[in-house]
């Protein structure tokens, strides 16, 4: 699965770069390792703990992405015009 990120320079109206992101080989292996760990776990409490850890990691990544975007844009993070609304909402960007 590929995701797209829009990077902007310090001029808010200009889009500096749009490029597809793909996972590194190491990230792909880590996902496979975690998928196998999930598949092999039958204990509900272990799965709940794992789900909570993944939720925490996802929101931490989301917060880090918002911070980087604020640094790039020089202020509150707003949705770039070319970013699909669903993706903007996923990353907590303002419309």
Residue pairs with C-beta under 8 A, 6 or more apart in sequence:
2 20
2 21
2 22
3 20
3 21
3 87
4 18
4 19
4 20
4 21
4 87
5 18
5 19
5 21
6 15
6 17
6 18
6 80
6 82
6 83
7 15
7 16
7 17
7 18
7 19
7 72
8 14
8 15
8 16
8 72
8 73
8 80
9 16
9 72
10 72
10 73
10 74
12 73
12 74
12 78
15 80
15 81
15 82
18 82
23 31
37 50
38 47
38 50
41 47
41 50
62 90
62 91
62 92
65 91
66 77
66 91
66 92
66 93
69 77
69 91
69 93
70 76
70 77
76 94
77 92
77 93
77 94
78 93
78 94
78 95
79 85
79 88
79 93
79 94
79 95
83 93
85 95
88 95
